[in-house]
Amino acid sequence: MSEQASNTYTVEDWLFGCVNFDVPASAVTAILADRGVSPGTSFEAFSAAGTTLPDKRLLKADLLKWIVLGIGKRNSVSDSDNGWSHSEGGYTLSKDDKKLLMDEANAIYDELEPDSTFGKKRTRLHSLGIMPAQRDTDGTPLPRNPAW
């Protein structure tokens, strides 16, 4: 591997830097694959004008969506053995945290890809049926059948 290739800032590096969560590399690779971006693509080339690749903000929105739809709690891990110790922190996403992340992702989707918004409450219209007419078009009262 050349010196230049090892110092290339990739799209994956950018995505990992967008969030302060422990995101598995396989999740980022899947997000890139869904959008048709090759792993290892340089961020500079990706951000260049005239590229046919999707807007980088859609990748960020997809990552935020992955976080929101995933588990809300990750326990911390701590190991020790004969004077050696290792620990990894966990996190808990509250309902409010998830809402903020979802709102940020949906703001991006609303601007660039409205069909991809998620988690929004839909308003349903409940019909009470059709009311029977009391008068005809001339204003004459209509006869009523008691069976109705």
N, C-alpha and C positions, 0 to 999 in steps of 0.2 A: 504494500500500500504506500502510495507516495505521501510526501510531507503535506502537499496541498490538499489531498483527498481527506486526510485525517483531521484537518482543520476546517473543513467545510461545514458551515452552519446549515443544517437540513430543516426541512419542513417538520420532521418529527421533533427536533430540538425546540423549534418554535412552539409546537403544540404542548410539549411537556412544560415549557416555560409559561404558558398561558394560565395554568391552574396550579394551585398549591396543594395538590392531592397526589397520592401514590397511585398512578395509573399504570396498569400493565402495558408493556410494549405491544402485546398482541392486540389490545384494544385499539391503540393508535394505528397499528398496521391495518386492522380491519376498517377503520374509519377512512384511511387513505385509499384502500382498495375500493370501498363503496363509491368514492368520488373520482376514481380513475387516476389517482396520483401514485407514482412509483415510489416505494421506500428509498430513501437516500437522495431524493431530489433536493437540489440546493435551494435554499430559501430565496436567494437572489434571483435565480432563474424562474422560480415559481411566481415571484412578485413582479416580474418584468411585464411591461405593458405589451399588449398584443398576444399574451399567452391564451391558449384555448382551455387551460385548466380552470377549475372552479375558483371562485373568490375564496381567499384564505379565511375570511370570516365564517364561511359555511363550515369549514373544517372545525373551527373553534366552537361553533354552535352544535355541531355533531358531538364533539367531545363533552360539552356541557350537558347535552341530552343524555349521553352515556352515563355521566356521573349522577344525574338526577334520577334516572330510571334504575340505577344500580342500588346496592345495599346502602343504608343510611348510617351504619355503624361498623367501624372496623376496630377490633380490639388491639391493644398494644401487645407486643411480644417481647419477652425478656428471657434471656438465657445466661447461665453462668456455670462455670466449671473450673475448679481448682485455681481461683484467682483471675480467671478470664471471664469477662462479661460482655454481653451484647444486648442491645434493646432497640426496638423500633416502635415509634409512636403510633397511636391509633387516632381515630377521629370519629366524631358523631355529627351527622348532618341533621339539623332540626328541620321541622316542616317549613319554618321561615327561611332557612338557608337554601333549601331546595326550591322554594318559591322564587328567591332572588336569582338563583342560577337559571331556573326555567324562564323567568322574565327576560334575562339577558339573552338567552338562546332564542327566544321567540321574537325579540326585537330584531335580531339579525335575520331570522326567517321571514318576518313580516316584510322587511325591506327587500330581500333578495330571492326568497323562495316561499311565498305565502302558503303553498300546499303542505309544507313540512312543519307548520306550527303544531305544538302538542300541549296537552294538559289544559287547554282552555275549556271553560264550561260552555256548553252549547245551550241556547235557549230553545225550549220546545214550545210549540203552540198547541194548546189543548182546545179542541173544538167541542162545543156543547151540542153539536148537531145542527140541523136545519129547523128553524122555527116555522110552524105552519102559518100560512097566510090567513089573515082574518078577513081581508077584503080583496076583491078582484081589482084589476087595473083601473076600472071606472069608479071605484070607491064603494061599490055595492057589497053589503055583507055577504059572505059565502055561507051556504048552509053547512051545518056540522052534522056529521054522522056520530051518534053516541058510541059507536064501536072504536072510534079513533081515540 
